Amino acid sequence: MCGNWAGVGGNGIGVYFDGTWYLRQTATPGTPDAGIFSYGWPGAKPVAGDWNGDGRTGIGVYDTHVGSFWLRNSADAGAAA
C-alpha cells in the first residue's frame, strides 16, 4: 500500500496485517515512522486514498461480508469519518 500519509508530498509505503497499520513516510527500507495503529479487524481488506481531496492519504477497510467501506480522512486510529 502507498500514500502521502502526512500530506507533505511524495508517497510512503504501508502494510496492513490483522487490523494493524504500519506506515512509513518514504518508499525506502526501515521501521514505520508514520504510525503504527489499529484500524480494522482481521479479514478486512485495507484501502487507501485521498477521500476528501486535501492532498493527504486516508486509510480505510472494506468489509466483504456486508459490502461496506469504513474510511478515515487521515492515516491514524479513530472513528470512520
mmCIF file as gemmi writes it, N, C-alpha and C atoms, coordinates in Angstrom:
data_model
loop_
_atom_site.group_PDB
_atom_site.id
_atom_site.type_symbol
_atom_site.label_atom_id
_atom_site.label_alt_id
_atom_site.label_comp_id
_atom_site.label_asym_id
_atom_site.label_entity_id
_atom_site.label_seq_id
_atom_site.pdbx_PDB_ins_code
_atom_site.Cartn_x
_atom_site.Cartn_y
_atom_site.Cartn_z
_atom_site.occupancy
_atom_site.B_iso_or_equiv
_atom_site.pdbx_formal_charge
_atom_site.auth_seq_id
_atom_site.auth_asym_id
_atom_site.pdbx_PDB_model_num
ATOM 1 N N . MET Axp A 1 ? 0.845 -1.144 0 1 0 ? 1 A 1
ATOM 2 C CA . MET Axp A 1 ? 0 0 0 1 0 ? 1 A 1
ATOM 3 C C . MET Axp A 1 ? 0.904 1.223 0 1 0 ? 1 A 1
ATOM 4 N N . CYS Axp A 2 ? 0.486 2.296 -0.684 1 0 ? 2 A 1
ATOM 5 C CA . CYS Axp A 2 ? 1.283 3.519 -0.673 1 0 ? 2 A 1
ATOM 6 C C . CYS Axp A 2 ? 0.368 4.725 -0.491 1 0 ? 2 A 1
ATOM 7 N N . GLY Axp A 3 ? 0.95 5.823 0.012 1 0 ? 3 A 1
ATOM 8 C CA . GLY Axp A 3 ? 0.16 7.027 0.216 1 0 ? 3 A 1
ATOM 9 C C . GLY Axp A 3 ? 0.986 8.179 0.743 1 0 ? 3 A 1
ATOM 10 N N . ASN Axp A 4 ? 0.442 9.363 0.6 1 0 ? 4 A 1
ATOM 11 C CA . ASN Axp A 4 ? 1.038 10.578 1.138 1 0 ? 4 A 1
ATOM 12 C C . ASN Axp A 4 ? 0.436 10.772 2.531 1 0 ? 4 A 1
ATOM 13 N N . TRP Axp A 5 ? 0.923 10.041 3.497 1 0 ? 5 A 1
ATOM 14 C CA . TRP Axp A 5 ? 0.318 9.93 4.824 1 0 ? 5 A 1
ATOM 15 C C . TRP Axp A 5 ? 0.247 11.263 5.567 1 0 ? 5 A 1
ATOM 16 N N . ALA Axp A 6 ? 1.242 12.111 5.42 1 0 ? 6 A 1
ATOM 17 C CA . ALA Axp A 6 ? 1.267 13.38 6.162 1 0 ? 6 A 1
ATOM 18 C C . ALA Axp A 6 ? 0.896 14.576 5.297 1 0 ? 6 A 1
ATOM 19 N N . GLY Axp A 7 ? 0.673 14.376 4.004 1 0 ? 7 A 1
ATOM 20 C CA . GLY Axp A 7 ? 0.308 15.468 3.125 1 0 ? 7 A 1
ATOM 21 C C . GLY Axp A 7 ? 1.45 16.405 2.814 1 0 ? 7 A 1
ATOM 22 N N . VAL Axp A 8 ? 2.684 15.933 2.897 1 0 ? 8 A 1
ATOM 23 C CA . VAL Axp A 8 ? 3.85 16.784 2.677 1 0 ? 8 A 1
ATOM 24 C C . VAL Axp A 8 ? 4.518 16.521 1.332 1 0 ? 8 A 1
ATOM 25 N N . GLY Axp A 9 ? 3.917 15.737 0.494 1 0 ? 9 A 1
ATOM 26 C CA . GLY Axp A 9 ? 4.483 15.426 -0.808 1 0 ? 9 A 1
ATOM 27 C C . GLY Axp A 9 ? 5.224 14.106 -0.795 1 0 ? 9 A 1
ATOM 28 N N . GLY Axp A 10 ? 5.167 13.429 -1.908 1 0 ? 10 A 1
ATOM 29 C CA . GLY Axp A 10 ? 5.817 12.126 -2.025 1 0 ? 10 A 1
ATOM 30 C C . GLY Axp A 10 ? 5.004 11.039 -1.342 1 0 ? 10 A 1
ATOM 31 N N . ASN Axp A 11 ? 5.14 9.851 -1.857 1 0 ? 11 A 1
ATOM 32 C CA . ASN Axp A 11 ? 4.422 8.722 -1.295 1 0 ? 11 A 1
ATOM 33 C C . ASN Axp A 11 ? 5.299 7.885 -0.389 1 0 ? 11 A 1
ATOM 34 N N . GLY Axp A 12 ? 4.707 7.45 0.703 1 0 ? 12 A 1
ATOM 35 C CA . GLY Axp A 12 ? 5.323 6.492 1.594 1 0 ? 12 A 1
ATOM 36 C C . GLY Axp A 12 ? 4.698 5.134 1.365 1 0 ? 12 A 1
ATOM 37 N N . ILE Axp A 13 ? 5.125 4.175 2.124 1 0 ? 13 A 1
ATOM 38 C CA . ILE Axp A 13 ? 4.614 2.812 1.995 1 0 ? 13 A 1
ATOM 39 C C . ILE Axp A 13 ? 3.934 2.385 3.293 1 0 ? 13 A 1
ATOM 40 N N . GLY Axp A 14 ? 3.129 1.352 3.184 1 0 ? 14 A 1
ATOM 41 C CA . GLY Axp A 14 ? 2.442 0.852 4.36 1 0 ? 14 A 1
ATOM 42 C C . GLY Axp A 14 ? 2.078 -0.608 4.226 1 0 ? 14 A 1
ATOM 43 N N . VAL Axp A 15 ? 1.892 -1.239 5.361 1 0 ? 15 A 1
ATOM 44 C CA . VAL Axp A 15 ? 1.472 -2.635 5.436 1 0 ? 15 A 1
ATOM 45 C C . VAL Axp A 15 ? 0.302 -2.715 6.408 1 0 ? 15 A 1
ATOM 46 N N . TYR Axp A 16 ? -0.678 -3.541 6.066 1 0 ? 16 A 1
ATOM 47 C CA . TYR Axp A 16 ? -1.831 -3.797 6.928 1 0 ? 16 A 1
ATOM 48 C C . TYR Axp A 16 ? -1.821 -5.279 7.263 1 0 ? 16 A 1
ATOM 49 N N . PHE Axp A 17 ? -1.884 -5.606 8.563 1 0 ? 17 A 1
ATOM 50 C CA . PHE Axp A 17 ? -1.897 -7.003 8.971 1 0 ? 17 A 1
ATOM 51 C C . PHE Axp A 17 ? -2.81 -7.178 10.169 1 0 ? 17 A 1
ATOM 52 N N . ASP Axp A 18 ? -3.855 -7.979 10.01 1 0 ? 18 A 1
ATOM 53 C CA . ASP Axp A 18 ? -4.786 -8.328 11.101 1 0 ? 18 A 1
ATOM 54 C C . ASP Axp A 18 ? -5.312 -7.115 11.876 1 0 ? 18 A 1
ATOM 55 N N . GLY Axp A 19 ? -5.65 -6.045 11.164 1 0 ? 19 A 1
ATOM 56 C CA . GLY Axp A 19 ? -6.236 -4.882 11.809 1 0 ? 19 A 1
ATOM 57 C C . GLY Axp A 19 ? -5.25 -3.829 12.261 1 0 ? 19 A 1
ATOM 58 N N . THR Axp A 20 ? -3.962 -4.045 12.017 1 0 ? 20 A 1
ATOM 59 C CA . THR Axp A 20 ? -2.951 -3.064 12.407 1 0 ? 20 A 1
ATOM 60 C C . THR Axp A 20 ? -2.259 -2.523 11.165 1 0 ? 20 A 1
ATOM 61 N N . TRP Axp A 21 ? -2.094 -1.199 11.131 1 0 ? 21 A 1
ATOM 62 C CA . TRP Axp A 21 ? -1.407 -0.49 10.055 1 0 ? 21 A 1
ATOM 63 C C . TRP Axp A 21 ? 0.014 -0.16 10.496 1 0 ? 21 A 1
ATOM 64 N N . TYR Axp A 22 ? 0.968 -0.305 9.569 1 0 ? 22 A 1
ATOM 65 C CA . TYR Axp A 22 ? 2.375 0.037 9.782 1 0 ? 22 A 1
ATOM 66 C C . TYR Axp A 22 ? 2.768 0.946 8.617 1 0 ? 22 A 1
ATOM 67 N N . LEU Axp A 23 ? 2.94 2.246 8.88 1 0 ? 23 A 1
ATOM 68 C CA . LEU Axp A 23 ? 3.165 3.21 7.808 1 0 ? 23 A 1
ATOM 69 C C . LEU Axp A 23 ? 4.544 3.849 7.888 1 0 ? 23 A 1
ATOM 70 N N . ARG Axp A 24 ? 5.104 4.088 6.704 1 0 ? 24 A 1
ATOM 71 C CA . ARG Axp A 24 ? 6.412 4.734 6.583 1 0 ? 24 A 1
ATOM 72 C C . ARG Axp A 24 ? 6.267 5.943 5.655 1 0 ? 24 A 1
ATOM 73 N N . GLN Axp A 25 ? 6.924 7.07 5.989 1 0 ? 25 A 1
ATOM 74 C CA . GLN Axp A 25 ? 6.805 8.319 5.224 1 0 ? 25 A 1
ATOM 75 C C . GLN Axp A 25 ? 7.388 8.227 3.821 1 0 ? 25 A 1
ATOM 76 N N . THR Axp A 26 ? 8.381 7.376 3.626 1 0 ? 26 A 1
ATOM 77 C CA . THR Axp A 26 ? 9.05 7.261 2.327 1 0 ? 26 A 1
ATOM 78 C C . THR Axp A 26 ? 8.982 5.819 1.834 1 0 ? 26 A 1
ATOM 79 N N . ALA Axp A 27 ? 9.267 5.659 0.556 1 0 ? 27 A 1
ATOM 80 C CA . ALA Axp A 27 ? 9.277 4.321 -0.04 1 0 ? 27 A 1
ATOM 81 C C . ALA Axp A 27 ? 10.687 3.751 0.023 1 0 ? 27 A 1
ATOM 82 N N . THR Axp A 28 ? 11.198 3.656 1.238 1 0 ? 28 A 1
ATOM 83 C CA . THR Axp A 28 ? 12.542 3.149 1.487 1 0 ? 28 A 1
ATOM 84 C C . THR Axp A 28 ? 12.48 2.124 2.612 1 0 ? 28 A 1
ATOM 85 N N . PRO Axp A 29 ? 13.483 1.266 2.728 1 0 ? 29 A 1
ATOM 86 C CA . PRO Axp A 29 ? 13.501 0.321 3.836 1 0 ? 29 A 1
ATOM 87 C C . PRO Axp A 29 ? 13.615 1.044 5.175 1 0 ? 29 A 1
ATOM 88 N N . GLY Axp A 30 ? 13.077 0.43 6.204 1 0 ? 30 A 1
ATOM 89 C CA . GLY Axp A 30 ? 13.194 0.988 7.548 1 0 ? 30 A 1
ATOM 90 C C . GLY Axp A 30 ? 11.965 0.717 8.383 1 0 ? 30 A 1
ATOM 91 N N . THR Axp A 31 ? 12.007 1.198 9.606 1 0 ? 31 A 1
ATOM 92 C CA . THR Axp A 31 ? 10.895 0.999 10.534 1 0 ? 31 A 1
ATOM 93 C C . THR Axp A 31 ? 9.751 1.955 10.211 1 0 ? 31 A 1
ATOM 94 N N . PRO Axp A 32 ? 8.531 1.632 10.63 1 0 ? 32 A 1
ATOM 95 C CA . PRO Axp A 32 ? 7.393 2.522 10.405 1 0 ? 32 A 1
ATOM 96 C C . PRO Axp A 32 ? 7.581 3.842 11.159 1 0 ? 32 A 1
ATOM 97 N N . ASP Axp A 33 ? 7.69 4.949 10.427 1 0 ? 33 A 1
ATOM 98 C CA . ASP Axp A 33 ? 7.888 6.243 11.06 1 0 ? 33 A 1
ATOM 99 C C . ASP Axp A 33 ? 6.686 7.183 10.883 1 0 ? 33 A 1
ATOM 100 N N . ALA Axp A 34 ? 5.636 6.68 10.243 1 0 ? 34 A 1
ATOM 101 C CA . ALA Axp A 34 ? 4.428 7.492 10.051 1 0 ? 34 A 1
ATOM 102 C C . ALA Axp A 34 ? 3.256 6.95 10.856 1 0 ? 34 A 1
ATOM 103 N N . GLY Axp A 35 ? 3.499 5.919 11.65 1 0 ? 35 A 1
ATOM 104 C CA . GLY Axp A 35 ? 2.458 5.411 12.526 1 0 ? 35 A 1
ATOM 105 C C . GLY Axp A 35 ? 2.315 3.907 12.534 1 0 ? 35 A 1
ATOM 106 N N . ILE Axp A 36 ? 2.02 3.41 13.708 1 0 ? 36 A 1
ATOM 107 C CA . ILE Axp A 36 ? 1.599 2.025 13.931 1 0 ? 36 A 1
ATOM 108 C C . ILE Axp A 36 ? 0.332 2.142 14.758 1 0 ? 36 A 1
ATOM 109 N N . PHE Axp A 37 ? -0.784 1.659 14.219 1 0 ? 37 A 1
ATOM 110 C CA . PHE Axp A 37 ? -2.054 1.822 14.918 1 0 ? 37 A 1
ATOM 111 C C . PHE Axp A 37 ? -3.07 0.786 14.435 1 0 ? 37 A 1
ATOM 112 N N . SER Axp A 38 ? -4.096 0.587 15.228 1 0 ? 38 A 1
ATOM 113 C CA . SER Axp A 38 ? -5.172 -0.336 14.882 1 0 ? 38 A 1
ATOM 114 C C . SER Axp A 38 ? -6.312 0.412 14.203 1 0 ? 38 A 1
ATOM 115 N N . TYR Axp A 39 ? -6.773 -0.145 13.103 1 0 ? 39 A 1
ATOM 116 C CA . TYR Axp A 39 ? -7.978 0.331 12.43 1 0 ? 39 A 1
ATOM 117 C C . TYR Axp A 39 ? -8.412 -0.788 11.503 1 0 ? 39 A 1
ATOM 118 N N . GLY Axp A 40 ? -9.519 -1.397 11.814 1 0 ? 40 A 1
ATOM 119 C CA . GLY Axp A 40 ? -9.997 -2.545 11.061 1 0 ? 40 A 1
ATOM 120 C C . GLY Axp A 40 ? -10.016 -3.785 11.935 1 0 ? 40 A 1
ATOM 121 N N . TRP Axp A 41 ? -10.024 -4.927 11.298 1 0 ? 41 A 1
ATOM 122 C CA . TRP Axp A 41 ? -10.099 -6.201 12.002 1 0 ? 41 A 1
ATOM 123 C C . TRP Axp A 41 ? -9.522 -7.273 11.088 1 0 ? 41 A 1
ATOM 124 N N . PRO Axp A 42 ? -9.129 -8.403 11.639 1 0 ? 42 A 1
ATOM 125 C CA . PRO Axp A 42 ? -8.603 -9.484 10.804 1 0 ? 42 A 1
ATOM 126 C C . PRO Axp A 42 ? -9.626 -9.873 9.728 1 0 ? 42 A 1
ATOM 127 N N . GLY Axp A 43 ? -9.173 -9.982 8.513 1 0 ? 43 A 1
ATOM 128 C CA . GLY Axp A 43 ? -10.034 -10.348 7.396 1 0 ? 43 A 1
ATOM 129 C C . GLY Axp A 43 ? -10.568 -9.167 6.608 1 0 ? 43 A 1
ATOM 130 N N . ALA Axp A 44 ? -10.526 -7.954 7.178 1 0 ? 44 A 1
ATOM 131 C CA . ALA Axp A 44 ? -10.954 -6.76 6.442 1 0 ? 44 A 1
ATOM 132 C C . ALA Axp A 44 ? -9.909 -6.453 5.367 1 0 ? 44 A 1
ATOM 133 N N . LYS Axp A 45 ? -10.354 -5.883 4.268 1 0 ? 45 A 1
ATOM 134 C CA . LYS Axp A 45 ? -9.453 -5.537 3.17 1 0 ? 45 A 1
ATOM 135 C C . LYS Axp A 45 ? -9.037 -4.07 3.29 1 0 ? 45 A 1
ATOM 136 N N . PRO Axp A 46 ? -7.733 -3.773 3.356 1 0 ? 46 A 1
ATOM 137 C CA . PRO Axp A 46 ? -7.281 -2.386 3.512 1 0 ? 46 A 1
ATOM 138 C C . PRO Axp A 46 ? -7.42 -1.595 2.21 1 0 ? 46 A 1
ATOM 139 N N . VAL Axp A 47 ? -7.714 -0.311 2.341 1 0 ? 47 A 1
ATOM 140 C CA . VAL Axp A 47 ? -7.756 0.613 1.21 1 0 ? 47 A 1
ATOM 141 C C . VAL Axp A 47 ? -7.112 1.927 1.65 1 0 ? 47 A 1
ATOM 142 N N . ALA Axp A 48 ? -6.596 2.671 0.69 1 0 ? 48 A 1
ATOM 143 C CA . ALA Axp A 48 ? -6.006 3.98 0.98 1 0 ? 48 A 1
ATOM 144 C C . ALA Axp A 48 ? -6.346 4.918 -0.168 1 0 ? 48 A 1
ATOM 145 N N . GLY Axp A 49 ? -6.609 6.185 0.168 1 0 ? 49 A 1
ATOM 146 C CA . GLY Axp A 49 ? -6.913 7.165 -0.865 1 0 ? 49 A 1
ATOM 147 C C . GLY Axp A 49 ? -7.145 8.54 -0.268 1 0 ? 49 A 1
ATOM 148 N N . ASP Axp A 50 ? -7.152 9.534 -1.118 1 0 ? 50 A 1
ATOM 149 C CA . ASP Axp A 50 ? -7.436 10.91 -0.705 1 0 ? 50 A 1
ATOM 150 C C . ASP Axp A 50 ? -8.941 11.106 -0.822 1 0 ? 50 A 1
ATOM 151 N N . TRP Axp A 51 ? -9.674 10.732 0.19 1 0 ? 51 A 1
ATOM 152 C CA . TRP Axp A 51 ? -11.14 10.704 0.157 1 0 ? 51 A 1
ATOM 153 C C . TRP Axp A 51 ? -11.764 12.1 0.052 1 0 ? 51 A 1
ATOM 154 N N . ASN Axp A 52 ? -11.116 13.126 0.573 1 0 ? 52 A 1
ATOM 155 C CA . ASN Axp A 52 ? -11.722 14.462 0.58 1 0 ? 52 A 1
ATOM 156 C C . ASN Axp A 52 ? -10.949 15.501 -0.235 1 0 ? 52 A 1
ATOM 157 N N . GLY Axp A 53 ? -9.929 15.087 -0.979 1 0 ? 53 A 1
ATOM 158 C CA . GLY Axp A 53 ? -9.204 15.983 -1.867 1 0 ? 53 A 1
ATOM 159 C C . GLY Axp A 53 ? -8.26 16.959 -1.185 1 0 ? 53 A 1
ATOM 160 N N . ASP Axp A 54 ? -7.827 16.663 0.04 1 0 ? 54 A 1
ATOM 161 C CA . ASP Axp A 54 ? -6.945 17.585 0.76 1 0 ? 54 A 1
ATOM 162 C C . ASP Axp A 54 ? -5.456 17.324 0.523 1 0 ? 54 A 1
ATOM 163 N N . GLY Axp A 55 ? -5.13 16.368 -0.345 1 0 ? 55 A 1
ATOM 164 C CA . GLY Axp A 55 ? -3.731 16.06 -0.629 1 0 ? 55 A 1
ATOM 165 C C . GLY Axp A 55 ? -3.097 15.095 0.34 1 0 ? 55 A 1
ATOM 166 N N . ARG Axp A 56 ? -3.871 14.621 1.283 1 0 ? 56 A 1
ATOM 167 C CA . ARG Axp A 56 ? -3.374 13.703 2.302 1 0 ? 56 A 1
ATOM 168 C C . ARG Axp A 56 ? -4.1 12.363 2.155 1 0 ? 56 A 1
ATOM 169 N N . THR Axp A 57 ? -3.351 11.269 2.188 1 0 ? 57 A 1
ATOM 170 C CA . THR Axp A 57 ? -3.946 9.95 2.021 1 0 ? 57 A 1
ATOM 171 C C . THR Axp A 57 ? -4.58 9.476 3.325 1 0 ? 57 A 1
ATOM 172 N N . GLY Axp A 58 ? -5.83 9.098 3.245 1 0 ? 58 A 1
ATOM 173 C CA . GLY Axp A 58 ? -6.521 8.496 4.377 1 0 ? 58 A 1
ATOM 174 C C . GLY Axp A 58 ? -6.51 6.986 4.25 1 0 ? 58 A 1
ATOM 175 N N . ILE Axp A 59 ? -6.907 6.319 5.309 1 0 ? 59 A 1
ATOM 176 C CA . ILE Axp A 59 ? -6.939 4.856 5.299 1 0 ? 59 A 1
ATOM 177 C C . ILE Axp A 59 ? -8.376 4.382 5.467 1 0 ? 59 A 1
ATOM 178 N N . GLY Axp A 60 ? -8.582 3.109 5.229 1 0 ? 60 A 1
ATOM 179 C CA . GLY Axp A 60 ? -9.894 2.529 5.403 1 0 ? 60 A 1
ATOM 180 C C . GLY Axp A 60 ? -9.834 1.03 5.247 1 0 ? 60 A 1
ATOM 181 N N . VAL Axp A 61 ? -10.975 0.415 5.475 1 0 ? 61 A 1
ATOM 182 C CA . VAL Axp A 61 ? -11.102 -1.024 5.26 1 0 ? 61 A 1
ATOM 183 C C . VAL Axp A 61 ? -12.427 -1.296 4.557 1 0 ? 61 A 1
ATOM 184 N N . TYR Axp A 62 ? -12.46 -2.403 3.861 1 0 ? 62 A 1
ATOM 185 C CA . TYR Axp A 62 ? -13.665 -2.866 3.182 1 0 ? 62 A 1
ATOM 186 C C . TYR Axp A 62 ? -14.132 -4.145 3.859 1 0 ? 62 A 1
ATOM 187 N N . ASP Axp A 63 ? -15.381 -4.162 4.278 1 0 ? 63 A 1
ATOM 188 C CA . ASP Axp A 63 ? -15.988 -5.333 4.919 1 0 ? 63 A 1
ATOM 189 C C . ASP Axp A 63 ? -16.648 -6.182 3.838 1 0 ? 63 A 1
ATOM 190 N N . THR Axp A 64 ? -16.032 -7.292 3.488 1 0 ? 64 A 1
ATOM 191 C CA . THR Axp A 64 ? -16.545 -8.138 2.413 1 0 ? 64 A 1
ATOM 192 C C . THR Axp A 64 ? -17.853 -8.826 2.779 1 0 ? 64 A 1
ATOM 193 N N . HIS Axp A 65 ? -18.143 -8.973 4.06 1 0 ? 65 A 1
ATOM 194 C CA . HIS Axp A 65 ? -19.358 -9.659 4.477 1 0 ? 65 A 1
ATOM 195 C C . HIS Axp A 65 ? -20.611 -8.831 4.23 1 0 ? 65 A 1
ATOM 196 N N . VAL Axp A 66 ? -20.517 -7.52 4.378 1 0 ? 66 A 1
ATOM 197 C CA . VAL Axp A 66 ? -21.701 -6.666 4.192 1 0 ? 66 A 1
ATOM 198 C C . VAL Axp A 66 ? -21.536 -5.693 3.021 1 0 ? 66 A 1
ATOM 199 N N . GLY Axp A 67 ? -20.35 -5.669 2.393 1 0 ? 67 A 1
ATOM 200 C CA . GLY Axp A 67 ? -20.127 -4.802 1.248 1 0 ? 67 A 1
ATOM 201 C C . GLY Axp A 67 ? -20.035 -3.324 1.603 1 0 ? 67 A 1
ATOM 202 N N . SER Axp A 68 ? -19.448 -3.003 2.757 1 0 ? 68 A 1
ATOM 203 C CA . SER Axp A 68 ? -19.342 -1.61 3.203 1 0 ? 68 A 1
ATOM 204 C C . SER Axp A 68 ? -17.892 -1.196 3.393 1 0 ? 68 A 1
ATOM 205 N N . PHE Axp A 69 ? -17.636 0.081 3.117 1 0 ? 69 A 1
ATOM 206 C CA . PHE Axp A 69 ? -16.337 0.683 3.391 1 0 ? 69 A 1
ATOM 207 C C . PHE Axp A 69 ? -16.406 1.449 4.707 1 0 ? 69 A 1
ATOM 208 N N . TRP Axp A 70 ? -15.301 1.438 5.455 1 0 ? 70 A 1
ATOM 209 C CA . TRP Axp A 70 ? -15.12 2.23 6.679 1 0 ? 70 A 1
ATOM 210 C C . TRP Axp A 70 ? -13.879 3.07 6.431 1 0 ? 70 A 1
ATOM 211 N N . LEU Axp A 71 ? -14.061 4.373 6.191 1 0 ? 71 A 1
ATOM 212 C CA . LEU Axp A 71 ? -12.972 5.233 5.741 1 0 ? 71 A 1
ATOM 213 C C . LEU Axp A 71 ? -12.647 6.333 6.753 1 0 ? 71 A 1
ATOM 214 N N . ARG Axp A 72 ? -11.365 6.725 6.772 1 0 ? 72 A 1
ATOM 215 C CA . ARG Axp A 72 ? -10.906 7.89 7.553 1 0 ? 72 A 1
ATOM 216 C C . ARG Axp A 72 ? -10.199 8.849 6.609 1 0 ? 72 A 1
ATOM 217 N N . ASN Axp A 73 ? -10.307 10.136 6.872 1 0 ? 73 A 1
ATOM 218 C CA . ASN Axp A 73 ? -9.647 11.147 6.041 1 0 ? 73 A 1
ATOM 219 C C . ASN Axp A 73 ? -8.186 11.34 6.431 1 0 ? 73 A 1
ATOM 220 N N . SER Axp A 74 ? -7.712 10.602 7.408 1 0 ? 74 A 1
ATOM 221 C CA . SER Axp A 74 ? -6.331 10.68 7.852 1 0 ? 74 A 1
ATOM 222 C C . SER Axp A 74 ? -5.786 9.278 8.051 1 0 ? 74 A 1
ATOM 223 N N . ALA Axp A 75 ? -4.488 9.201 8.252 1 0 ? 75 A 1
ATOM 224 C CA . ALA Axp A 75 ? -3.827 7.917 8.452 1 0 ? 75 A 1
ATOM 225 C C . ALA Axp A 75 ? -3.503 7.728 9.917 1 0 ? 75 A 1
ATOM 226 N N . ASP Axp A 76 ? -4.55 7.492 10.706 1 0 ? 76 A 1
ATOM 227 C CA . ASP Axp A 76 ? -4.394 7.25 12.14 1 0 ? 76 A 1
ATOM 228 C C . ASP Axp A 76 ? -5.629 6.533 12.653 1 0 ? 76 A 1
ATOM 229 N N . ALA Axp A 77 ? -5.578 6.122 13.909 1 0 ? 77 A 1
ATOM 230 C CA . ALA Axp A 77 ? -6.701 5.416 14.526 1 0 ? 77 A 1
ATOM 231 C C . ALA Axp A 77 ? -7.828 6.391 14.824 1 0 ? 77 A 1
ATOM 232 N N . GLY Axp A 78 ? -9.033 5.881 14.965 1 0 ? 78 A 1
ATOM 233 C CA . GLY Axp A 78 ? -10.186 6.688 15.31 1 0 ? 78 A 1
ATOM 234 C C . GLY Axp A 78 ? -11.429 6.161 14.63 1 0 ? 78 A 1
ATOM 235 N N . ALA Axp A 79 ? -12.479 6.922 14.725 1 0 ? 79 A 1
ATOM 236 C CA . ALA Axp A 79 ? -13.761 6.522 14.123 1 0 ? 79 A 1
ATOM 237 C C . ALA Axp A 79 ? -13.758 6.822 12.628 1 0 ? 79 A 1
ATOM 238 N N . ALA Axp A 80 ? -14.564 6.073 11.887 1 0 ? 80 A 1
ATOM 239 C CA . ALA Axp A 80 ? -14.741 6.37 10.47 1 0 ? 80 A 1
ATOM 240 C C . ALA Axp A 80 ? -15.252 7.789 10.307 1 0 ? 80 A 1
ATOM 241 N N . ALA Axp A 81 ? -14.75 8.503 9.322 1 0 ? 81 A 1
ATOM 242 C CA . ALA Axp A 81 ? -15.157 9.903 9.112 1 0 ? 81 A 1
ATOM 243 C C . ALA Axp A 81 ? -15.492 10.134 7.662 1 0 ? 81 A 1
